[in-house]
Amino acid sequence: MAEKKISPQSSALIGELEVPGDKSISHRAVIFGSLAKGQTKIDHFLDGEDCLRTVDAFRQMGVDIEQQGESIVINSGGAENLIEPKVPLYFGNSGTTARLMIGLLSGLPLFTTIYGDASLSERPMDRVVLPLSAMNAAISGRSDAKLLPLAINGKELQAIQYTLPVKSAQVKSALLFAGLFANGETVITEKAKTRNHTETMLEAFGAELAVQGNTIRMNGKQALKPVDIYVPGDISSAAFFLAAAAAKRDSSLVIKKVGLNPTRTGIIDVLTQMGAQIEISNKKRIGGELLGDVKISSSSLIGIEISGDIIPRLIDEIPIIALLATQAEGRTVIKDAAELRVKETDRIAAVVEVLTTLGASVTATEDGMIIEGNQELTGGNISAYHDHRMAMMGAIASFFTTEDIVIDDISSIAISYPSFFEDLKKITTN
């Protein structure tokens, strides 16, 4: 347990910062690079625990992956030369690794067993297992294959037409990976657009697919070609600093080379709606992904309602948005976010518990929360719930408290942002 005590921070957030590479894109770059025959280079890779689980999995399947910090070089013989791992694959706390790899492994002629830590072992896997089973996948495991550990007997798959019952990029991606190895055309329809990094990277690696509205069509048996990837800064990581700078008086902060994929920029839309001053510059597209510099200055914020199709575009940012809402004028209502209950922890319950402990007035609802604004936060002992985003939210809360905050365990931050506290120090002036 890595407990951390943080004193109230009087400082504004000033300066420039480049946050680590996007977690979602880093995972997918390793997967696609391992499936493509030849050499793939990845720059600005997120050197965090979750992404390293994906690297380790492919090393176990015979892929040559060399890493030097944020640089990765993959030399692969292609999907047809992956070998059966000799030991069960351990995915730690990485739900992305687990769900995407279940889809991929289902279509490879290999037998694999997969497992995770205590938290991941309670996260639902049936949302991917059920549609994969309809594609002829052979998956067995705990609680009728609803939970890890799972055993996957890879075999010939048949394409499926499927409408996603949940707004989940992980489920969509799992089916697309399975579809790569399936006979026929896989057709996936979403109720609302979720992050599209898998579709973007499929095209970057030479696959053909058609996206019309919320429907994706892709023929199976396509070979991938290696390509060099630059991973933009993770907007989900940047969100903690953006939110703090929006509310902390006299702040002016620039986050450079951050990902601006429209399926991920819900946090920018919400900050703008709340009254934050935001400027975006130096936009460019690399490997299909849009990135640029985001400048934010402190201003008076107002409470808003956050609901509907924007939720999948900011699902990971809701904890920090909830904290920000305590500093806005009026009430903020978050709806349609039931997906938060099956993240690393039940994030609705966790956010309400943490903010209440810190002196805020927050009420949980079945699919979100109601947050009263203009709250003077006090301080106290809080739990991170072994959840990296909860731990970072707790740290940022110190900008708005009058007393010390003690976080029970900050070790989970290494999952997505190992340099979080070093970067926070760079942009604070006291």
BELJODA-V492801 format. One record per pair of residues at least 4 apart in sequence whose ideal C-beta (glycine too) atoms are under 7 Angstrom apart, sorted by the first residue. I is the first residue (numbers start at 1). J is the second residue. Records with the same first field share a line. If there is no record, write none. Layout:
I: J + J
//
This chain:
1: 408 + 409
2: 409 + 410 + 411
3: 406 + 407 + 408 + 409
4: 407 + 410
5: 404 + 406
6: 395 + 398 + 404 + 405
7: 398 + 404
8: 398 + 401 + 402 + 403
9: 398 + 399 + 428
10: 430
11: 428 + 429 + 430
12: 248 + 249 + 250 + 251 + 429
13: 241 + 244 + 245 + 248 + 251 + 253 + 427 + 428
14: 251 + 252 + 253 + 427 + 429
15: 253 + 426 + 427
16: 254 + 256
17: 241 + 255 + 256 + 423 + 426 + 427
18: 233 + 256 + 257
19: 233 + 234 + 237 + 238 + 255 + 258 + 423
20: 46 + 48 + 233 + 234 + 237 + 417 + 419
21: 25 + 26 + 44 + 45 + 46 + 70 + 231 + 233 + 234
22: 26 + 46 + 231 + 232 + 233 + 234 + 259
23: 27 + 46 + 48 + 50 + 51 + 234 + 416
24: 28 + 96 + 195 + 197
25: 29 + 197 + 231 + 232 + 289
26: 30 + 45 + 46 + 51 + 231
27: 31 + 51 + 54 + 96 + 97 + 100
28: 32 + 197 + 198 + 201
29: 33 + 42 + 201 + 229 + 231
30: 34 + 51 + 54 + 55 + 58 + 72
31: 35 + 54 + 100 + 104
32: 36 + 201 + 205 + 224
33: 40 + 42 + 74 + 76 + 226
34: 58 + 63 + 74 + 76
35: 78 + 79 + 224
36: 40 + 76 + 78 + 205 + 224 + 225 + 226
37: 76 + 77 + 78
38: 76 + 226
39: 73 + 74 + 75 + 226
40: 74 + 226 + 227 + 228 + 229
41: 73 + 228
42: 72 + 229 + 231
43: 70 + 71 + 230 + 231
44: 70 + 230 + 231
45: 51 + 70 + 71 + 72 + 231
46: 51 + 231 + 234 + 416
47: 69 + 70 + 418
48: 52 + 414 + 415 + 416 + 417 + 418
49: 53 + 92 + 414 + 415
50: 92 + 93 + 94 + 96 + 97 + 415 + 416
51: 55
52: 56
53: 57 + 91 + 92 + 94 + 97
54: 58 + 97
55: 59 + 65 + 67
56: 60
57: 61 + 89 + 97 + 101
58: 63 + 65
59: 63 + 65
60: 85 + 87 + 89
61: 82 + 83 + 85
62: 81 + 82 + 83
63: 74 + 76
64: 75
65: 72 + 74
66: 73
67: 72
77: 81
79: 108
82: 108 + 110
84: 110 + 111
85: 89 + 112
88: 113 + 114 + 115
89: 112 + 114
90: 115
91: 97 + 98 + 114 + 116 + 120
92: 116 + 117 + 120
93: 116 + 117 + 119 + 120 + 344 + 415
94: 98 + 120
95: 99 + 120 + 123 + 170
96: 100 + 170
97: 101
98: 102 + 114 + 116 + 120 + 125 + 148
99: 125 + 128 + 170 + 171 + 174
100: 104 + 170 + 173 + 174 + 177
101: 105 + 114
102: 106 + 125 + 128 + 129 + 132 + 139 + 150 + 152 + 174
103: 128 + 132 + 173 + 174 + 175 + 177 + 178
104: 108 + 177
105: 110 + 112 + 152 + 154
106: 132 + 137 + 139 + 152 + 154 + 157 + 178
107: 154 + 157 + 178 + 180 + 181 + 182
108: 154 + 181
109: 154
110: 154
111: 153 + 154
112: 152
113: 149 + 151
114: 148 + 149 + 150 + 152
115: 148 + 149
116: 120 + 121 + 148
117: 121
119: 344 + 386
120: 148
121: 147 + 148
122: 147
123: 342
124: 146 + 342
125: 129 + 145 + 146 + 147 + 148 + 150
126: 130 + 145 + 146
127: 166 + 168 + 171
128: 132 + 171 + 174
129: 133 + 139 + 145
131: 135 + 160 + 162 + 175
132: 137 + 139 + 174 + 178
133: 137 + 139
134: 160
135: 157 + 158 + 160 + 178 + 182
136: 155 + 156 + 157 + 158
137: 157 + 178
138: 153 + 155
139: 145 + 150 + 152
140: 145 + 151
141: 145 + 147 + 148 + 149 + 150 + 151
142: 147 + 148 + 149
143: 147
145: 150
156: 183
157: 178 + 181 + 182
158: 182 + 183 + 184
159: 179 + 182 + 183 + 184 + 185 + 186 + 220
160: 186
161: 187
162: 175 + 188
163: 189
164: 168 + 171 + 172 + 188 + 189 + 190 + 191
166: 171 + 339
167: 191 + 192 + 194 + 312 + 339
168: 172 + 194
169: 173 + 194 + 195
170: 174
171: 175
172: 176 + 188 + 190 + 194 + 198
173: 177 + 198
174: 178
175: 179 + 186 + 188
176: 180 + 186 + 188 + 198 + 202 + 218
178: 182
179: 186 + 218 + 220
180: 220 + 222
181: 220
182: 186 + 220
183: 220
184: 220
185: 217 + 218 + 219
186: 218 + 220
187: 215 + 217
188: 216
189: 214 + 215
190: 194 + 214
192: 309 + 312
193: 214 + 263 + 312
194: 263 + 312
195: 261 + 263 + 264
196: 200 + 263
197: 201 + 261
198: 202
199: 203 + 209 + 211 + 216
200: 204 + 288 + 289
201: 205
202: 207 + 209
203: 207 + 209 + 288
204: 227 + 287 + 288
205: 224 + 225 + 227
206: 224 + 225
207: 218 + 222 + 224
208: 222
209: 216 + 217 + 218
210: 217
211: 216
227: 287
229: 287
230: 286 + 287
232: 257 + 258 + 259 + 289 + 291
233: 238 + 255 + 257 + 258 + 259
234: 238 + 259
235: 239 + 258 + 259 + 264 + 265 + 267
236: 316 + 317
237: 416 + 417
238: 242 + 255 + 258
239: 243 + 267 + 317 + 320
240: 244 + 320 + 392 + 396
241: 245 + 253 + 255 + 427
242: 246 + 255 + 267 + 271 + 294 + 296
243: 247 + 320 + 321 + 323 + 324 + 396
244: 248 + 396 + 399
245: 251 + 253 + 296 + 298
246: 271 + 276 + 296 + 298 + 299 + 301 + 324
247: 298 + 301 + 324 + 327 + 400
248: 298 + 399
249: 298
250: 298
251: 297 + 298
252: 297
253: 296 + 427
254: 293 + 295
255: 293 + 294
256: 293
257: 291 + 293
258: 291 + 292 + 294
259: 264 + 289 + 291
260: 265 + 283 + 290 + 291 + 292
261: 265 + 289 + 290
263: 313
264: 313
265: 269 + 313
266: 270 + 310 + 313 + 314 + 317
267: 271 + 314 + 317
268: 272 + 278
269: 273 + 310
270: 274 + 306 + 314 + 321
271: 276 + 278
272: 276 + 278
273: 304
274: 301 + 302 + 304 + 328
275: 299 + 300 + 301 + 302
276: 296 + 299 + 301
277: 296 + 297 + 299
278: 294 + 295 + 296
279: 295
280: 292 + 294
281: 292 + 293
282: 292 + 293
283: 290 + 292
284: 291 + 292
285: 289 + 290
286: 291
300: 329
301: 327 + 328 + 329
302: 328 + 329 + 330
303: 325 + 328 + 329 + 330 + 331 + 332 + 373
304: 332
305: 333
306: 310 + 321 + 334
307: 311 + 335 + 336
308: 336
310: 314
311: 315 + 336 + 337
314: 318 + 321
315: 337 + 339 + 340
316: 389
317: 321
318: 322 + 334 + 337 + 340 + 347
319: 323 + 347 + 351 + 389 + 390 + 393
320: 324 + 393 + 396
321: 325
322: 334 + 351 + 355 + 362 + 369 + 371
323: 355 + 393 + 396 + 397
324: 328
325: 332 + 371 + 373
326: 355 + 360 + 371 + 373 + 375 + 377
327: 373 + 400
328: 332 + 373
329: 373 + 374
330: 373
331: 370 + 371 + 372 + 373
332: 371 + 373
333: 370
334: 368 + 369
335: 367 + 368
336: 367 + 368
337: 367 + 368
338: 366 + 367
340: 347 + 348
341: 346 + 348
343: 347
344: 386 + 387
345: 350 + 385 + 386 + 387 + 390
346: 350
347: 351
348: 352 + 364 + 368 + 369
349: 353 + 364
350: 354 + 385 + 387 + 390
351: 355 + 369
352: 356 + 362 + 364 + 369
353: 357
354: 358 + 382 + 390 + 394
355: 360 + 362
356: 360 + 362
357: 380 + 382
358: 377 + 378 + 379 + 380 + 382 + 397 + 401
359: 375 + 376 + 377 + 378
360: 375 + 377
361: 372 + 375
362: 369 + 371
363: 369 + 370
364: 369
365: 369 + 370
376: 402
377: 397 + 400 + 401
378: 401 + 402 + 403
379: 401 + 402 + 403 + 404 + 405
380: 405
381: 406
382: 394 + 405 + 407
383: 408
384: 390 + 391 + 394 + 407 + 408 + 409 + 410 + 412
385: 390
386: 409 + 412
387: 391 + 412
388: 392 + 412 + 413 + 415 + 416
389: 393
390: 394
391: 395 + 407 + 410 + 412 + 413
392: 396 + 413 + 417 + 420
393: 397
394: 405 + 407
395: 407
397: 401 + 405
398: 405
401: 405
413: 417 + 420
414: 418
419: 423
420: 424
421: 425
422: 426
424: 428
//
